[in-house]
Every structure is written in structure tokens, then in C-alpha cells.
């Protein structure tokens, strides 16, 4: 007969559920469920038992009003009625993450979508973790190779930087993200597809990302038909997965498409709980949650998360509230131009309106000079584009414009890149130096009149 110590009894008692917090559904309005309990904080997880049988509905606490608890479902809410029992599950939302998720596709709740069976060996992690202390962040000092020549050479990104990709619909945001996922030199890539169409998810994984890209990536897909909380959880889950690999000392590339749909999901939640709408109907909580999500990326003493967040610009209006807020939070922005896309130039990066704020910290002086000259030539051509296209420009009127015209096709070819191509950081810089360096205008050597020496 085995003898149990007091410590053994204590550990067993701690695992016994002595009290189960419960409540009842009082009212359901749209996606908002009001209940009389249980007393969990915002972010707590509960399960509601349908009154007439069926599977439980998992819900999350989103607020309180007039002594009632406000919930929103994390799945199909059918079967819920006044009087349905509410059972507390967890005081804090958790994410199950692990290295075994590599090569897998999961939904916003972390459940596999690829039909390859359950994912084993996962550990629990807070879904809504706090951002890293700003004073404990190492400085961004190393470039990250993302495989896209125009980004590597002209908008160089550093490990731990957060960049925005701003574009309207159909200009190539998702394709550019897939190019990065397939070609980056980061250790792990985490892709979050928030609010995407179901057809586009399958197309992105099979045709664009491909088996090679998926093998070292994790895809979190929360499609547009999912409840708003699930779409938001997709963004938080992808960030939590990236944090897991970062804490193991890895360099992680986090690709999120899109922040705008994340903001729209939070707007639905905010309006449902009674928040006042502000600019374009976005609630104040939207602008409070965006920095909390994006600030979780960055450098730590253990590893790094380099984040690329796409921003869907409605009507190509770069001044909409989500775009303005994202630009203020992020460390740079890549603007995709519909005009360049219409000319079959992909990726359609508008260099004159794009900026990487940490490029001076991770690039050499020669690289910066060549990049600045490249952008300057693009700007010189754009300033005289109307005259050039109608044949009114006279060669020789402006040496700067002359050089821009001569190099125009080389500059555009440098930006162009097929989906299946990959250009490393060193290769991109060398090609840039070749275009700018070899074509420097040769100025004639200065000549001076010969002066006769005075006679002795």
C-alpha cells in the first residue's frame, strides 16, 4: 500500500473543481448575448448550453451593462434562448501554440483546417499578451531578407521592424505577401488571413504560397463568414504563435492580411456593446486596440518578430482613419499603386510614397546613396511625364530628366518581379549599385589654360 504525503493530497485538492460559476441567458439581440452571470472579467470564456439540446456555444465576455454580462459568440449561435445555462470556462483567453504547427493551416480558434488530423504537443499561452517593455527592446540593426528585390534594395527592412502595405483591392497585396513567405530568410513565417474570402484562402495556399512556402509557415485563416470575435482572434492567435517562436530565439516573419478587416471586426463588436461611432463609424476601441496588436511585434533579447501588416485602402483614399492610424504606429509603409498595376508592373510599389524608417540603421552609406539616386530619378521622370509622353520634352533641357529617361526601362525592370522569382538582399543591392553606379554621368575633366612661367 502506497503512502501519500501531505503535498500529494494538496496537489490533488488543487485539481478538484470545487465551484462552478454559472449564469443564465436573459436576452439575445443580434450577435450580442446578455446574461445574469457568471462573474468573469472582460476576455473570459464561457460556454452556453442550448435550451433544447445540442452542442455548447463558446462565447467571450465583451462588456457589462446595467448589472448584466455581455457576451459575443465564437461560433454558430443557434439554439441559444432566454434561460440557457452559462458555464464559466476560463478567466482569460488562451492560445494553444507549438512547433508542431509548422506546415499546418488552422482557423481563428486554432482548430486544423487542412484535414491532416489534430495538432499534438501544444502549450498554452495568453492570447492577449502585453507588448514588450520598450526599454528592453534591442535596437534594430540587421537587415531582413524578404526575397523581394525592390523591398530589399530600396525599402530595406530590419529584423524587428513593423511595416505596412497600403493598397486598394486587387492591386497585389496578397501576392506580395506570398512572395515574402516563400523567399524570406526568416526562420519561421506566420501568415494571418483575417476576413478573407474562403476561395482566396485556398488559392493563396495552393497556388501562391505553394508547398515550399507552407513547409516552414503557419497559416491562420479566419474567413469573412466567421463571427467578428473569431476574425479578431485570428490576428491575436497569429501574433501569439509568432511570440512562441520568437521566445525560442528565432527570427519570425509575421504577415497579416489585413489590419483593416481586423478593425472592421472590432467596430462590429464596439457598436454592438454600445460604443459611440466616430470617424466613418469606427469606435474608439478600434484605435486603442490597433497599437496593442502591432506593438507585440519587434525585437527582444531572445529573437525578433518582423511584421508586415496590409491595410486595405477604401477607394484608394490614403487618408482614411485606419490608414492614418496605422502609419502613425508602424515603422514604415509600402504603398502599392493601381496605376503601376494597370501597366502590368508587379509588385506595383509606388516608391515616391513609400518609406522604410529603419533603412538608414541597417544599410551602408553606399547603399543609401544608390537608393536615394534611384528614387530621385523616378521622381524626375514623374515631374516631366506629361511633356515626355506628348513629345514636348526636348532632350538636353534638363540633364537630370535626360538621365531618368535613359534609365527608365532599367528602373522599371528592377521593380518588376515574377511571383516565382526570388532575389536575396546582397543580390538586390548589387543590382541596384550596377544600375546607378555604371550609369553615373561622366563629367568632362576640368581644363585650365596653360600659363607661361615668367622669364627669369
C-alpha positions as CSV (number, residue, x, y, z in Angstrom):
1,X,0.0,0.0,0.0
2,X,1.5,3.3,-1.1
3,X,1.7,6.2,1.4
4,X,0.7,9.7,0.2
5,X,2.3,12.7,1.7
6,X,0.6,15.9,2.6
7,X,2.0,17.5,-0.6
8,X,0.3,14.8,-2.6
9,X,-3.0,15.4,-1.1
10,X,-2.6,19.1,-1.5
11,X,-1.8,18.8,-5.3
12,X,-4.9,16.6,-5.7
13,X,-7.1,19.0,-3.9
14,X,-5.9,21.9,-6.1
15,X,-7.0,19.9,-9.2
16,X,-10.5,19.4,-7.9
17,X,-13.2,21.8,-9.2
18,X,-15.0,22.8,-6.0
19,X,-17.2,25.6,-7.5
20,X,-18.6,26.0,-11.0
21,X,-19.6,29.6,-11.8
22,X,-22.9,29.7,-13.7
23,X,-25.4,32.1,-15.1
24,X,-28.4,32.3,-17.4
25,X,-29.1,34.0,-20.7
26,X,-31.5,36.9,-20.3
27,X,-31.7,38.4,-23.8
28,X,-30.2,38.0,-27.3
29,X,-30.0,40.9,-29.7
30,X,-28.2,40.2,-33.0
31,X,-24.8,38.8,-32.1
32,X,-25.0,40.2,-28.5
33,X,-26.0,37.9,-25.7
34,X,-26.9,39.3,-22.3
35,X,-26.7,37.1,-19.2
36,X,-27.1,37.3,-15.5
37,X,-23.6,35.8,-14.9
38,X,-21.1,34.3,-14.3
39,X,-18.8,36.9,-12.8
40,X,-15.8,36.7,-15.2
41,X,-13.7,39.7,-16.4
42,X,-13.7,41.0,-20.0
43,X,-11.9,38.4,-22.2
44,X,-13.2,35.5,-20.1
45,X,-14.5,32.4,-21.9
46,X,-17.8,30.8,-21.2
47,X,-20.0,28.0,-22.7
48,X,-23.7,28.3,-23.2
49,X,-25.9,25.2,-23.2
50,X,-28.8,25.4,-25.8
51,X,-32.1,25.2,-24.1
52,X,-33.4,22.3,-26.2
53,X,-30.2,20.3,-26.5
54,X,-27.3,20.4,-28.9
55,X,-23.6,21.3,-28.7
56,X,-22.5,24.1,-26.4
57,X,-21.8,27.5,-27.8
58,X,-18.5,29.1,-26.8
59,X,-18.7,32.8,-26.0
60,X,-16.4,35.6,-24.8
61,X,-17.2,38.3,-22.3
62,X,-17.0,41.7,-24.1
63,X,-18.5,44.0,-21.5
64,X,-21.1,44.8,-18.8
65,X,-24.3,46.9,-18.8
66,X,-26.9,47.5,-16.1
67,X,-25.7,44.6,-14.0
68,X,-25.7,42.2,-16.9
69,X,-22.8,40.5,-18.6
70,X,-22.4,41.0,-22.4
71,X,-21.2,38.1,-24.5
72,X,-20.4,37.5,-28.2
73,X,-20.2,34.0,-29.7
74,X,-17.1,32.4,-31.0
75,X,-19.1,30.2,-33.3
76,X,-22.6,29.4,-34.5
77,X,-25.1,30.8,-32.0
78,X,-28.1,28.7,-33.0
79,X,-30.1,27.2,-30.2
80,X,-29.5,29.9,-27.6
81,X,-32.6,31.1,-25.9
82,X,-33.6,33.0,-22.7
83,X,-32.9,30.7,-19.8
84,X,-30.0,28.9,-21.4
85,X,-27.4,28.0,-18.8
86,X,-24.0,29.8,-19.0
87,X,-20.9,28.0,-17.6
88,X,-17.6,29.6,-16.9
89,X,-14.7,28.0,-18.7
90,X,-11.7,30.3,-18.3
91,X,-10.9,33.7,-16.9
92,X,-8.5,34.5,-19.7
93,X,-8.5,33.6,-23.3
94,X,-5.6,31.2,-24.1
95,X,-3.9,30.1,-27.3
96,X,-2.5,26.7,-27.9
97,X,0.8,27.0,-29.8
98,X,3.8,24.9,-30.5
99,X,6.5,23.9,-33.1
100,X,4.3,21.1,-34.4
101,X,2.1,23.7,-36.0
102,X,4.7,24.3,-38.8
103,X,3.2,23.5,-42.2
104,X,-0.4,23.5,-40.9
105,X,-3.4,25.7,-41.6
106,X,-5.7,26.5,-38.6
107,X,-8.8,28.6,-38.1
108,X,-9.1,31.6,-35.7
109,X,-9.8,29.2,-32.8
110,X,-6.6,27.2,-33.5
111,X,-8.5,24.2,-35.0
112,X,-6.9,22.5,-38.0
113,X,-8.5,23.3,-41.4
114,X,-6.2,21.2,-43.6
115,X,-7.7,17.7,-42.8
116,X,-4.3,16.4,-41.6
117,X,-5.6,15.5,-38.1
118,X,-5.1,17.1,-34.7
119,X,-2.0,19.0,-33.8
120,X,-0.2,17.5,-30.8
121,X,2.4,18.8,-28.4
122,X,0.9,22.3,-27.9
123,X,1.4,24.6,-24.9
124,X,-1.0,27.2,-23.5
125,X,-0.1,30.9,-24.0
126,X,-2.0,34.1,-23.3
127,X,-3.9,35.2,-26.4
128,X,-3.8,38.9,-25.4
129,X,-0.2,39.2,-24.1
130,X,1.2,42.5,-23.2
131,X,3.6,44.2,-25.6
132,X,7.3,44.1,-24.8
133,X,8.7,46.8,-22.5
134,X,10.1,49.4,-24.9
135,X,13.3,49.9,-22.9
136,X,14.1,46.1,-23.1
137,X,13.9,46.1,-26.9
138,X,17.3,45.9,-28.6
139,X,17.8,48.4,-31.5
140,X,17.0,47.3,-35.0
141,X,20.4,46.8,-36.6
142,X,20.3,43.9,-39.1
143,X,18.5,43.8,-42.4
144,X,16.0,41.0,-43.0
145,X,16.0,39.4,-46.5
146,X,12.4,39.1,-47.7
147,X,13.2,37.9,-51.2
148,X,11.5,40.9,-53.0
149,X,14.2,42.8,-54.9
150,X,12.5,46.3,-54.7
151,X,12.0,45.9,-51.0
152,X,15.5,44.6,-50.2
153,X,17.2,47.2,-52.3
154,X,15.0,50.3,-52.0
155,X,12.9,49.9,-48.8
156,X,15.3,47.7,-46.8
157,X,13.6,46.3,-43.7
158,X,15.3,45.3,-40.4
159,X,14.7,42.4,-38.1
160,X,12.1,43.5,-35.7
161,X,10.6,46.3,-37.9
162,X,6.9,46.7,-38.5
163,X,5.9,47.7,-42.0
164,X,2.5,48.5,-43.5
165,X,1.5,47.5,-47.1
166,X,-1.1,50.0,-48.2
167,X,-3.2,49.4,-51.3
168,X,-6.7,49.2,-52.7
169,X,-8.4,45.9,-53.6
170,X,-6.9,43.9,-56.4
171,X,-3.5,45.6,-56.6
172,X,-1.4,42.7,-55.3
173,X,-1.1,42.8,-51.5
174,X,-1.7,39.1,-51.0
175,X,0.6,38.1,-53.9
176,X,3.4,40.3,-52.5
177,X,3.0,38.7,-49.0
178,X,3.2,35.2,-50.6
179,X,6.4,36.2,-52.4
180,X,7.9,37.1,-49.0
181,X,6.6,34.0,-47.3
182,X,8.3,31.8,-50.0
183,X,11.6,33.6,-50.2
184,X,12.4,35.2,-46.8
185,X,15.5,34.2,-44.9
186,X,13.5,34.4,-41.6
187,X,13.4,31.1,-39.6
188,X,9.6,30.9,-39.5
189,X,6.8,32.6,-41.3
190,X,3.3,33.1,-39.7
191,X,0.6,34.2,-42.1
192,X,-2.7,35.6,-40.7
193,X,-5.6,35.8,-43.3
194,X,-8.2,37.9,-41.4
195,X,-11.6,38.3,-43.0
196,X,-10.5,36.9,-46.4
197,X,-12.9,35.2,-48.8
198,X,-12.9,31.4,-48.5
199,X,-11.9,31.0,-52.1
200,X,-8.9,33.2,-51.7
201,X,-7.6,31.2,-48.8
202,X,-7.4,28.0,-50.8
203,X,-5.9,29.9,-53.7
204,X,-3.3,31.6,-51.6
205,X,-2.1,28.4,-50.0
206,X,-2.1,26.2,-53.1
207,X,-1.2,28.5,-56.0
208,X,0.6,31.4,-54.4
209,X,2.3,30.1,-51.2
210,X,2.9,26.6,-52.6
211,X,4.2,23.5,-50.8
212,X,7.7,25.0,-50.3
213,X,6.4,28.2,-48.6
214,X,3.9,26.3,-46.5
215,X,6.5,23.8,-45.2
216,X,8.1,26.5,-43.0
217,X,5.0,28.6,-42.4
218,X,1.9,28.5,-40.2
219,X,-1.3,29.9,-41.8
220,X,-4.2,31.2,-39.6
221,X,-7.3,31.7,-41.7
222,X,-10.3,33.4,-40.2
223,X,-12.6,33.9,-43.2
224,X,-15.2,36.6,-43.7
225,X,-18.1,34.4,-42.8
226,X,-16.8,33.9,-39.2
227,X,-18.1,35.9,-36.3
228,X,-16.3,39.2,-35.6
229,X,-14.6,37.9,-32.5
230,X,-13.2,34.9,-34.4
231,X,-11.8,37.2,-37.1
232,X,-10.1,39.2,-34.4
233,X,-8.8,36.1,-32.6
234,X,-7.1,35.1,-35.9
235,X,-4.9,38.2,-35.7
236,X,-4.2,37.6,-32.0
237,X,-3.6,33.9,-32.4
238,X,-1.0,34.5,-35.3
239,X,0.8,37.0,-33.0
240,X,0.8,34.6,-30.1
241,X,2.3,31.9,-32.4
242,X,5.0,34.3,-33.6
243,X,5.8,35.1,-30.0
244,X,6.2,31.4,-29.2
245,X,8.9,31.0,-31.9
246,X,10.5,34.4,-31.1
247,X,11.0,33.3,-27.5
248,X,12.9,30.2,-28.8
249,X,15.5,32.6,-30.3
250,X,14.2,32.6,-33.9
251,X,13.6,35.4,-36.4
252,X,9.9,35.3,-37.3
253,X,8.2,37.0,-40.2
254,X,4.6,37.8,-39.4
255,X,2.4,38.6,-42.4
256,X,-1.1,39.9,-41.6
257,X,-3.8,40.5,-44.2
258,X,-5.5,42.7,-43.3
259,X,-5.5,45.2,-40.4
260,X,-8.5,46.9,-42.0
261,X,-10.7,43.8,-41.6
262,X,-9.4,43.4,-38.0
263,X,-10.6,47.0,-37.4
264,X,-13.9,46.3,-39.0
265,X,-14.5,43.3,-36.8
266,X,-13.7,45.4,-33.7
267,X,-16.1,48.0,-35.0
268,X,-18.9,45.4,-35.1
269,X,-18.1,44.4,-31.5
270,X,-17.9,48.0,-30.3
271,X,-21.2,49.1,-31.9
272,X,-22.9,46.0,-30.5
273,X,-22.0,46.8,-27.0
274,X,-23.0,50.4,-27.3
275,X,-19.8,52.3,-28.1
276,X,-20.3,55.7,-29.9
277,X,-19.3,55.7,-33.6
278,X,-16.6,58.2,-34.5
279,X,-14.9,58.8,-37.9
280,X,-16.5,56.6,-40.6
281,X,-18.3,54.7,-37.9
282,X,-15.2,53.3,-36.2
283,X,-15.5,53.2,-32.5
284,X,-12.8,54.5,-30.1
285,X,-11.8,50.9,-29.1
286,X,-10.6,50.3,-32.6
287,X,-7.9,52.9,-32.3
288,X,-6.9,51.6,-28.9
289,X,-6.6,48.0,-30.0
290,X,-4.5,48.6,-33.1
291,X,-1.3,49.7,-31.4
292,X,-1.7,46.9,-28.7
293,X,-1.8,44.4,-31.5
294,X,1.1,45.8,-33.6
295,X,3.4,46.7,-30.7
296,X,3.7,43.0,-29.9
297,X,5.9,42.6,-32.9
298,X,9.5,43.8,-32.7
299,X,12.9,42.9,-31.3
300,X,13.5,41.2,-27.9
301,X,16.8,39.9,-26.4
302,X,15.6,36.3,-27.4
303,X,14.6,36.9,-31.0
304,X,12.6,39.1,-33.3
305,X,9.2,39.4,-35.0
306,X,9.2,41.4,-38.2
307,X,5.7,42.4,-39.0
308,X,4.1,43.2,-42.4
309,X,0.5,44.4,-42.0
310,X,-1.6,45.1,-45.0
311,X,-4.1,48.0,-45.0
312,X,-7.0,47.9,-47.4
313,X,-7.4,51.5,-48.6
314,X,-11.0,52.0,-49.4
315,X,-11.5,53.8,-52.7
316,X,-7.7,54.3,-52.9
317,X,-8.1,57.0,-50.2
318,X,-4.8,57.1,-48.3
319,X,-6.3,59.4,-45.7
320,X,-9.0,57.2,-44.3
321,X,-8.8,56.8,-40.5
322,X,-7.4,53.3,-40.4
323,X,-4.6,54.2,-42.8
324,X,-3.7,57.3,-40.8
325,X,-3.7,55.4,-37.5
326,X,-1.6,52.5,-39.0
327,X,1.0,54.9,-40.5
328,X,1.5,56.5,-37.1
329,X,2.1,53.2,-35.4
330,X,4.3,51.4,-37.9
331,X,7.9,51.8,-38.8
332,X,7.4,52.5,-42.4
333,X,4.9,51.9,-45.3
334,X,4.9,50.4,-48.7
335,X,2.3,51.9,-51.0
336,X,1.0,49.8,-54.0
337,X,-0.1,51.8,-56.9
338,X,-3.2,50.9,-59.0
339,X,-1.6,53.0,-61.9
340,X,1.5,50.8,-61.9
341,X,-0.6,47.7,-61.7
342,X,-2.6,48.8,-64.7
343,X,0.8,48.9,-66.6
344,X,1.5,45.3,-65.6
345,X,4.3,46.3,-63.2
346,X,4.2,43.9,-60.2
347,X,4.9,44.3,-57.4
348,X,3.3,47.7,-58.1
349,X,5.4,49.6,-55.4
350,X,5.0,53.4,-55.5
351,X,8.5,54.4,-54.4
352,X,7.7,58.1,-54.2
353,X,5.1,57.5,-51.5
354,X,6.8,54.5,-49.7
355,X,9.3,54.7,-46.8
356,X,11.3,52.4,-44.5
357,X,12.1,54.4,-41.4
358,X,14.9,52.0,-40.2
359,X,16.6,51.6,-43.5
360,X,19.4,54.1,-42.5
361,X,20.1,51.9,-39.5
362,X,20.6,48.7,-41.4
363,X,22.1,49.8,-44.7
364,X,25.6,51.0,-45.8
365,X,26.2,54.6,-46.9
366,X,26.8,53.5,-50.5
367,X,23.5,51.5,-50.5
368,X,21.6,54.5,-49.1
369,X,23.1,56.8,-51.7
370,X,22.3,54.5,-54.6
371,X,18.7,54.0,-53.3
372,X,18.2,57.8,-53.0
373,X,19.5,58.3,-56.5
374,X,17.1,55.6,-57.8
375,X,14.1,57.3,-56.2
376,X,15.3,60.7,-57.3
377,X,15.4,59.6,-60.9
378,X,11.9,58.1,-60.6
379,X,10.7,61.5,-59.2
380,X,12.4,63.4,-62.0
381,X,10.7,61.4,-64.7
382,X,7.3,61.7,-63.0
383,X,7.6,65.5,-62.8
384,X,8.1,65.7,-66.6
385,X,6.0,62.7,-67.6
386,X,3.3,64.7,-69.3
387,X,5.8,66.5,-71.5
388,X,7.7,63.3,-72.3
389,X,4.6,61.4,-73.3
390,X,3.3,64.0,-75.7
391,X,6.7,64.5,-77.2
392,X,7.1,68.1,-76.0
393,X,10.2,67.5,-73.9
394,X,13.4,68.5,-75.7
395,X,16.4,66.4,-74.8
396,X,19.2,68.5,-73.3
397,X,16.8,70.8,-71.5
398,X,17.4,69.1,-68.1
399,X,20.4,66.7,-67.6
400,X,18.5,65.1,-64.7
401,X,15.5,64.3,-66.7
402,X,17.6,63.1,-69.6
403,X,19.2,60.5,-67.3
404,X,15.9,59.5,-65.9
405,X,14.5,58.9,-69.5
406,X,17.6,56.9,-70.5
407,X,17.4,54.7,-67.4
408,X,13.6,54.4,-67.3
409,X,13.3,50.8,-68.5
410,X,16.1,49.6,-66.3
411,X,14.5,51.2,-63.3
412,X,11.1,49.6,-64.0
413,X,12.8,46.2,-64.7
414,X,14.4,46.5,-61.3
415,X,11.0,46.9,-59.6
416,X,9.3,44.1,-61.7
417,X,9.5,40.6,-60.3
418,X,7.6,37.4,-61.1
419,X,5.8,35.5,-58.3
420,X,8.2,32.6,-58.6
421,X,11.4,34.6,-58.6
422,X,13.5,35.4,-55.5
423,X,16.2,37.9,-55.1
424,X,18.4,37.9,-52.0
425,X,19.5,41.0,-50.1
426,X,23.0,41.0,-51.4
427,X,21.9,40.3,-54.9
428,X,19.3,43.1,-54.8
429,X,21.9,45.6,-53.5
430,X,24.5,44.6,-56.2
431,X,21.9,45.0,-59.0
432,X,21.0,48.4,-57.6
433,X,24.6,49.5,-57.5
434,X,25.1,48.2,-61.0
435,X,22.2,50.4,-62.4
436,X,23.1,53.5,-60.5
437,X,26.9,53.2,-60.4
438,X,27.6,52.2,-64.0
439,X,25.3,54.9,-65.3
440,X,26.7,57.8,-63.4
441,X,27.0,60.8,-65.8
442,X,30.7,61.2,-66.9
443,X,31.6,64.8,-66.4
444,X,34.4,66.1,-68.5
445,X,37.7,66.7,-66.7
446,X,38.2,70.3,-65.8
447,X,40.6,72.1,-68.1
448,X,42.7,75.1,-67.2
449,X,44.6,77.5,-69.5
450,X,48.3,76.9,-69.7
451,X,50.1,79.8,-68.0
452,X,53.6,80.6,-69.2
453,X,56.1,80.9,-66.5
454,X,57.5,84.4,-66.2
455,X,61.1,84.8,-67.6
456,X,63.9,84.6,-65.1
